[in-house]
């Protein structure tokens, strides 16, 4: 499934909030860990006064030394896992993407916000760049997660939003494997909202909005039921479905928030019929605003 977990850190406690979740994955899936810190020389240079520029090499060396010491302190949190520590120079998003892409099936686990000292790279914008630029799977935790790196966390449910497309459904093999490995309940959901054109009629025809809603809901329920049956046939016992009325991202975030210890698993592309919501942009919205962790699978 995954070959290792790559964890980019920037020295901040906010960025470390992904660590408890990474420990869940590494422990259950028996995965090696690579802790990565990037020294962004370009960003560093921008913050150095002109009269201090001659000390740049010294600043870089000090930043690398500090990064290595920091990662050494983090490594013992992963007992029972092989942990490597890597410090590289470059633009954070580029380095993370290239490092993950060098080994197939690397899972990138990172927080969506965080800021360190001399490196000064903002992990929120970096996470979004990685999300858009990498083909590797990502596990993302928003900075609002309440806890610290040493806290124990639990996951009980994996919520998989679908939109009726084969691309969106490409997340389901991952959902199946993760649910089995972590013993999670699975919830398949589909959000819908009637297109604007559905509310316009003519003198000769006025749409029956209630009937249209019932039809859309029935189609969504039938679709989800079929997918749930397929997952049960694949060995998952705890699979349920829910149809959400409203905008895709908002409804997904709301539903996950109301169900504690949830993990949202999504694909980055896909498009449905009546809802016409593009799952790539919906995924970005969920990543940006959800209080729950999000596992992102990139569609081929």
ABEGO torsion letter per residue (X at the ends): XBABBBBBBAGBAAAAAAAAAAAAAAAAAGBBBBBBBBBBAAAAAAABBAAAAAAAAAAAAAAAAAAAAAAAAAAAABBGBBBBBBBBBEBAAAAAAAAAAABBGBBBBBBABEBBBAAGBBAAAAAAAAAAABABBBBBBBAABBEBAABBBBBABBBBBBAGBAAAAAAAAAAAAAAAAAGBBBBBBBBBBBBAAAABBBAABBBBAAAAAAAAAAAAAAAAAAAAAAAAAAGBABBBBBBBBEBAAAAAAAAAAABBGBBBBBBABEBBBAAGBBAAAAAAAAAAABABBBBBBBBX
